[in-house]
Amino acid sequence: MGIRPKELSKLGYTNNVARSLAINIVNKHCKHDNKQQIETTLADLLQYPEKYKNNEIWHKLAEHFAPTVTDKHFTVYELYNEPLAYKTYGNKYIESLAKQQMQLAMRLPVTVAGALMPDAHAGYGLPIGGVLATENAVLPYAVGLDIGCRMSLTVFDAHVNFLQRYSHQIKVALKEYTHFGMDGGLRFVQEHEILEREEFGLTPLLKMLHGKAGRQLGTSGGGNHFVEFGEIELIDGNVLGLPSGSYTALLSHSGSRGMGAAIAKHYCDIAREVCKLPREAQHFAWLDLNTEAGQEYWMSMNLAGDFAQACHERIAINLSKALELRVIANISNHHNFAWREEITPGRYAIVHRKGATPAGKGQPGLIPGSMATPGYLVCGKGVAESLNSASHGSGRAMSRQKAKEQFTQSALKKMLTQAGVTLIGGSVEEVPLAYKDIDRIMSAQEALVDVHGKFMPRIVRMNKE
């Protein structure tokens, strides 16, 4: 037994939302009730909605007429007048806006330490290349939108002449076994234990993101994300434990895809609701790790980081299988993440690295240049002043928009030809001259890392913007 909009209007249901809700409920749950019963219930609900708040059938309609008011608890914070002191590396290579953002971060009442890396440039909230240690608080915007964005290096048991001899097969494999950008995905199903993780069932957001994670597993994002084959020259006694010499290798750079972005946006909004800061510092809103929201974000961030790692693992598996290459070493590291770390003896803090590489003593890491300049395999020296960090790349020298205005596709092609690099996809936004000089950046952080290998890109796959 249904009910028509006209009949609802007579009962006093004057707005479209209420009528739509009522019609849906009646059609779904009241098929065996007579019209008089339905109209009596609807009239009673309109007059006394509170009565129906806990009713399994009518609760949504009752909530529409008498919304539950929830008290929103928030705290207003002031910034310190003076920023805490922090160490800057490669000061002359860093734009003033990035320094201003870092100084603002150092005025937060939860901040305990910080450092700025030589590749730093302006970002949202914390600058890219900023490292921030806080007291029991996590800042979603200081982790970044691409949670767990990371580097991965896979070294193969193949001489570097493999790159020339099988360049056609490599290009075909990169086109068929990698995918970039928001739309579409790989043409074959990806399997990984990450999709079985119980965390996907623990919050409504993660439940909703599980399907997307499955579809995007093994794919890469846009912008400066890449998958590239090249040659790596390793030194004696390198962190990979391989004999010195030249090897064919795969270097990939991407993060946690749509899953990480959705988690970041969701918890950034919550942080801004509960943590009120002066307007210029809104992007620094944090979540206390003793709160439910703080714990939820921490769990979701770690899952997103593991998902990013799983994507890189699938990329390496797919390409090595396609090209029949044997893997002899792999290392990887996050550079958009937060960790609980001991920053001075006995003192622990939440260390955010937004575009910075972990560089604890003896810790391997990867610092890429651009599509036509070297990347470096490094080993951390564990410098406390840098919060055990190093740069995450060479850093942008100009914005994407400026690069688009200054360079043409043919100029990019000419540069790459001169460097002996083949590009699949990509755009002028990522032109090598849009980046700082990687060797200057490396010399500015000699105190932070030792170089154990030099990687030269040869065949690069990126998103077509």
Secondary structure as UniProt FT lines:
FT   HELIX           5..11
FT   HELIX           16..29
FT   TURN            31..32
FT   HELIX           35..47
FT   HELIX           49..52
FT   TURN            53..54
FT   TURN            56..58
FT   HELIX           59..65
FT   STRAND          75..76
FT   STRAND          87..88
FT   HELIX           91..93
FT   HELIX           96..105
FT   TURN            106..107
FT   TURN            109..110
FT   STRAND          111..121
FT   STRAND          128..134
FT   STRAND          137..138
FT   HELIX           140..143
FT   TURN            147..148
FT   STRAND          150..156
FT   TURN            160..161
FT   HELIX           162..165
FT   HELIX           167..177
FT   HELIX           193..196
FT   HELIX           198..201
FT   HELIX           204..216
FT   TURN            217..218
FT   TURN            223..224
FT   STRAND          226..234
FT   TURN            236..237
FT   TURN            239..240
FT   STRAND          245..254
FT   HELIX           257..274
FT   STRAND          275..276
FT   HELIX           279..284
FT   STRAND          287..288
FT   TURN            289..290
FT   HELIX           292..322
FT   TURN            323..324
FT   STRAND          327..334
FT   STRAND          336..344
FT   TURN            345..346
FT   STRAND          347..354
FT   STRAND          356..358
FT   TURN            361..362
FT   STRAND          364..367
FT   TURN            371..372
FT   STRAND          375..380
FT   HELIX           384..386
FT   STRAND          389..391
FT   HELIX           400..406
FT   HELIX           409..419
FT   STRAND          422..424
FT   HELIX           428..430
FT   HELIX           432..434
FT   HELIX           438..444
FT   TURN            445..448
FT   STRAND          449..462
//
